[in-house]
Amino acid sequence: MPPVIFDHVCKRFGDLSIVEDFDLEVNDGELLVLVGGSGSGKSTILRMLAGLETVSSGTIRIGEREVTALPPRQRDVAMVFQDYALYPHMTVRENLSLGLRLRKMPAPEIHRRIAWAGEMLGLEPLLDRKPKQLSGGQRQRVAMGRAMVREPSVFLFDEPLSNLDAGLRAQMRIEIGSLQRRLGTTTLYVTHDQVEAMTLGDRIVVLADRRIQQVGRPIEIYRAPVNRFVAGFIGTPPMNFVEGRLDATDGAAIFVADGARVPLLSTAVPRARASESMTLGIRPEDLRVETTADRSPTPPDGVLSGQVVLVERLGGTSHVHLDVGTHRLLASVSTDAPPNVGDRIAVRVPPERVHLFAGDGRAVRSGDSMR
């Protein structure tokens, strides 16, 4: 299957910029996920690739073909929309087969593809029903099946699971990933759900403010976010942030905030001025909760002391919300006996799990200069 290449693509409506300088190559056979909040431009990018939106500047290629100005029918792509876009007067079978019949495909091949899609998506009992006789989740599965039976060069999915319940959504993530691996079809998948992005994508493109923020494998983005936005967007529950300053006296680097001091690993310390304003990031699962808080005015280095304000019990894991000075932190606790609301507890911050962000939001790495 061909790669897809975006060469500095922009989209504008008059003076309003929707997508800015989108420059990316989607590898042959890759499942690439575009993830971002509302207004980040992710669906517009998909629609430009499908030919449903014009490109203001830049070019798009599918394999060796430039498709920037081609009509949708000549691009050999299949798109699943956020809404169902089914023909109400046709049965499920007729909706699935419409594109194949328009291409004058032999009837036995049409029957084979419909049977395959129907079995994979659990649609066999529904093939003779019309859309009004289906639930919202069933309609979305029909829309997905209609794209799948075409076996196109490129699959495009625009938030296809948004109307499914949680159990079916998880099942369909598995099915979409299995389908893509089996067919090896180059696939672009748009979602606002970072769990879908993390579980489905070979690579993830994180979008914000109409631009690419970071591109990489899910674990790379999770472990090494390039800025505060990515760090807070990727990960469930989201990363904790603490505002403070860097104290680099006595040859050691200490992050200071709300009277607490967090030592930093020498390999994570930038060449920065003492008292540099920074943000410390720590993921909830990386905080080590201790049973009781040290009630001394100054807690030990690497320990934050606070009062529990909310406990969300989720079975084997509990989310413990606590106020530490002026900051609200969240810690994930794997225990059958989490602390109670009102308890004072301490959380230890492992230096090897700390992320640092400069005043402009950029991640600070070892050797970075803040001057």
C-alpha positions in Angstrom: 0.0 0.0 0.0 1.3 3.5 -0.8 2.6 6.1 1.6 0.8 9.4 2.1 2.9 12.6 1.9 1.8 16.0 3.1 4.2 18.7 1.9 3.7 21.9 4.0 -0.1 21.8 3.7 -2.1 24.8 4.9 -5.8 25.4 5.0 -7.3 28.9 5.3 -10.9 30.3 5.1 -10.2 33.9 4.2 -8.1 35.3 7.0 -8.9 32.4 9.3 -6.1 29.8 9.5 -7.3 26.2 10.2 -4.2 24.2 9.5 -0.7 25.6 9.4 2.4 24.0 7.8 1.3 20.4 8.1 4.4 18.6 6.8 4.4 14.8 7.3 4.9 11.4 5.7 2.6 8.5 6.6 4.6 5.3 6.0 3.5 2.5 3.7 1.1 0.3 5.7 1.2 2.5 8.8 -1.7 3.3 11.1 -1.2 6.9 12.0 -3.4 8.6 14.6 -4.1 12.3 14.6 -5.1 13.4 18.1 -6.0 16.8 19.5 -8.8 18.9 20.9 -11.6 20.6 19.1 -10.3 23.2 16.6 -6.9 21.6 16.3 -7.4 20.9 12.6 -7.3 17.1 12.7 -10.6 16.5 10.8 -9.8 19.2 8.2 -6.5 17.4 7.5 -8.4 14.2 6.8 -10.9 15.9 4.6 -8.2 17.5 2.5 -6.7 14.1 2.0 -10.1 12.7 1.0 -10.7 15.7 -1.4 -13.6 17.0 0.5 -11.7 20.3 1.3 -9.4 22.2 -1.0 -5.8 22.8 0.0 -4.9 26.5 0.4 -1.2 25.8 -0.1 1.2 22.8 -0.2 0.7 19.5 -1.9 -0.6 16.0 -1.0 0.7 12.8 -2.6 -0.5 9.2 -2.3 2.4 7.1 -3.4 3.8 8.6 -6.6 0.6 10.4 -7.5 -0.1 14.0 -6.5 -3.7 14.2 -5.6 -4.0 17.8 -4.4 -6.4 18.8 -7.1 -8.0 15.4 -7.9 -11.7 14.8 -7.2 -12.5 12.3 -4.3 -13.4 9.5 -6.6 -10.0 9.4 -8.2 -8.0 9.2 -5.0 -8.8 5.5 -4.0 -9.5 6.3 -0.4 -12.4 5.2 1.8 -13.6 7.4 4.7 -15.7 6.7 7.7 -17.3 9.8 9.0 -18.2 10.8 12.5 -21.9 10.6 11.5 -23.2 7.6 9.7 -24.1 9.0 6.2 -26.2 5.9 5.4 -28.9 5.9 2.7 -32.1 5.5 4.7 -34.1 3.8 1.9 -31.4 1.0 1.5 -30.9 -2.1 3.6 -27.6 -2.7 5.4 -26.6 -5.1 2.6 -27.4 -2.5 0.0 -25.5 0.2 1.9 -22.5 -2.0 2.2 -22.5 -3.0 -1.5 -23.3 0.3 -3.1 -19.8 1.4 -3.8 -18.9 -2.0 -5.1 -21.9 -2.1 -7.4 -21.1 1.3 -8.8 -17.6 0.0 -9.7 -19.4 -3.0 -11.4 -17.6 -5.6 -9.3 -18.7 -9.2 -9.9 -21.6 -10.4 -7.7 -19.6 -13.3 -6.1 -16.9 -10.9 -5.0 -19.5 -8.5 -3.6 -21.1 -11.3 -1.6 -17.7 -12.4 -0.3 -16.8 -9.0 0.9 -20.1 -8.4 2.5 -20.0 -11.7 4.3 -16.5 -10.9 5.6 -17.4 -7.5 6.8 -20.7 -8.7 8.3 -19.0 -11.4 10.3 -16.2 -9.2 11.5 -18.5 -6.4 12.6 -21.3 -8.6 13.9 -23.8 -7.4 11.2 -25.0 -10.8 9.8 -28.4 -10.6 11.6 -28.9 -7.0 10.4 -28.1 -7.2 6.7 -31.8 -7.0 5.6 -32.7 -4.2 8.0 -32.8 -0.5 7.1 -30.9 2.2 9.1 -34.0 3.4 11.0 -34.2 -0.1 12.5 -30.7 0.1 13.9 -29.2 1.6 17.0 -26.6 4.3 16.7 -23.8 1.9 17.4 -25.0 -0.5 14.7 -25.3 2.3 12.2 -21.7 3.3 12.8 -20.6 -0.3 12.3 -22.4 -0.3 9.0 -20.6 2.9 8.0 -17.3 1.3 8.9 -18.1 -1.9 7.0 -19.0 0.2 3.9 -15.5 1.6 3.8 -13.8 -1.8 4.6 -15.4 -3.7 1.8 -13.9 -1.4 -0.7 -10.3 -2.4 0.3 -8.9 1.0 -0.7 -5.3 2.2 -0.9 -5.9 4.4 2.1 -8.4 4.2 5.0 -9.6 7.4 6.7 -11.4 7.2 10.0 -12.9 10.4 11.4 -13.8 9.6 15.1 -15.7 6.5 14.0 -16.2 5.2 17.6 -17.7 8.3 19.1 -21.3 6.9 19.1 -20.5 3.5 20.5 -20.8 2.4 24.2 -17.6 1.8 26.2 -17.6 -2.0 25.8 -18.2 -2.0 22.0 -15.7 0.9 21.6 -13.0 -1.2 23.2 -13.9 -4.2 21.0 -14.0 -2.1 17.8 -10.5 -0.7 18.6 -9.2 -4.2 18.6 -11.1 -5.0 15.3 -9.8 -1.9 13.5 -6.3 -2.6 14.6 -6.5 -6.2 13.5 -8.1 -5.3 10.2 -5.4 -2.8 9.5 -2.6 -5.2 10.3 -4.2 -8.0 8.2 -4.7 -5.8 5.1 -1.6 -3.6 5.6 -3.6 -0.6 4.4 -2.1 2.8 5.0 -4.5 4.3 7.6 -5.1 7.8 9.1 -7.3 7.8 12.1 -8.6 11.0 13.8 -9.7 11.1 17.4 -9.9 13.4 20.4 -9.6 10.4 22.7 -5.9 9.9 23.7 -6.7 6.4 24.9 -7.7 5.4 21.3 -4.6 7.1 20.1 -2.3 5.3 22.5 -3.8 1.9 21.9 -4.3 2.0 18.1 -1.5 4.1 16.5 1.8 2.9 15.2 2.6 6.6 15.5 0.7 9.5 16.9 0.5 13.1 15.7 -0.4 15.5 18.5 -2.1 18.6 17.2 -2.8 22.0 18.9 -3.2 25.5 17.7 -3.5 24.3 14.1 0.1 22.9 14.2 1.9 19.6 14.8 3.2 19.6 18.4 4.9 16.2 18.4 5.1 13.0 16.2 6.3 9.7 17.5 5.5 6.2 18.8 2.9 6.2 21.6 5.4 5.3 24.3 8.0 7.8 23.1 5.4 10.6 23.4 4.3 9.4 26.7 7.8 9.2 28.2 9.3 12.2 26.5 6.8 14.9 25.7 8.3 17.9 23.9 6.2 20.5 25.7 3.7 21.0 28.5 0.7 20.7 26.3 1.7 17.2 25.0 2.6 16.1 28.6 -0.9 17.1 29.9 -2.8 15.8 26.9 -1.3 12.3 26.6 -1.8 10.1 29.6 -4.8 9.0 31.7 -5.1 10.5 34.3 -3.2 13.6 33.1 0.2 14.7 34.4 0.4 16.8 37.5 2.1 20.2 37.2 3.7 22.2 40.0 5.0 25.7 39.5 8.3 26.6 41.1 11.9 27.5 40.5 15.2 25.8 40.0 17.8 26.1 42.8 21.2 25.1 41.5 23.3 26.1 44.5 26.0 23.8 46.0 26.5 22.0 42.7 23.1 20.2 43.0 19.8 21.0 41.3 16.7 21.2 43.5 13.2 22.1 42.4 11.6 24.4 45.0 7.8 24.9 45.3 5.4 25.6 48.2 8.2 25.1 50.7 9.1 21.7 49.4 12.3 20.7 47.7 12.6 18.0 45.1 16.1 16.8 44.1 16.7 16.3 40.4 18.9 13.8 38.7 22.1 15.3 37.4 21.3 13.9 33.9 18.0 15.8 33.9 19.4 19.1 35.0 19.8 21.8 32.4 22.5 24.4 32.3 20.2 27.0 33.9 20.4 30.0 36.2 19.6 29.6 39.8 16.0 30.7 40.6 14.9 30.0 37.0 11.1 29.7 37.0 10.0 26.3 35.8 7.2 23.8 36.0 7.7 20.3 37.3 5.6 17.5 35.8 5.0 14.1 37.4 2.5 11.5 36.3 0.0 10.3 38.9 1.2 6.7 38.6 4.8 7.8 39.4 4.0 9.4 42.7 4.7 7.1 45.7 2.1 7.5 48.4 3.2 7.1 52.0 0.7 6.1 54.7 1.2 9.2 57.0 2.5 12.6 56.3 5.6 14.1 58.1 4.0 16.9 60.2 7.3 18.8 60.5 7.2 22.4 59.0 9.7 21.4 56.3 9.1 17.9 54.8 12.2 15.8 53.7 13.6 16.5 50.3 11.7 14.7 47.6 8.5 14.5 49.7 5.3 16.5 49.2 2.8 16.7 52.1 -0.9 17.4 51.6 -4.5 16.8 52.6 -6.7 14.3 50.7 -9.8 16.1 49.3 -11.2 13.3 47.1 -10.7 9.6 46.6 -12.0 7.9 43.4 -12.1 4.1 43.9 -11.9 2.3 40.6 -11.4 -1.2 41.8 -7.8 -2.3 41.9 -6.6 1.4 41.5 -7.8 4.5 43.3 -7.2 8.1 42.3 -6.3 10.2 45.3 -6.6 14.0 45.0 -4.7 16.0 47.5 -3.9 19.7 48.1 -0.2 20.4 48.4 0.2 24.1 49.2 -1.5 26.0 46.3 -1.4 22.9 44.0 -4.0 20.1 43.5 -2.2 16.8 42.8 -3.5 13.4 41.8 -1.8 10.1 42.7 -2.8 6.7 41.4 -2.7 4.2 44.3 -2.9 0.4 43.8 -4.1 -0.8 47.2 -7.3 -2.1 48.7 -7.0 0.4 51.5 -6.5 3.9 50.0 -6.4 7.0 52.3 -9.6 8.7 53.3 -10.8 12.2 52.6 -9.3 14.5 55.2 -6.2 12.4 55.8 -2.8 14.1 55.6 -0.5 12.0 53.5 2.9 12.3 51.9 3.9 11.5 48.3 7.4 10.9 47.3 8.6 12.2 43.9 11.1 9.8 42.2 13.7 12.0 40.6 14.0 9.7 37.6 10.3 10.3 36.7 10.3 14.0 36.8 9.7 16.2 33.8 10.8 19.9 33.6 9.2 22.6 31.5 10.5 26.1 30.8 8.4 29.2 31.1 7.3 29.0 27.5 6.2 25.4 28.0 9.1 23.7 26.2 10.5 20.5 27.8 13.9 21.1 29.3 16.4 18.3 28.6 19.9 17.7 29.9 22.3 20.1 28.3 19.6 22.6 27.3 20.6 26.2 27.9 18.1 28.5 29.4 20.1 31.6 28.8 
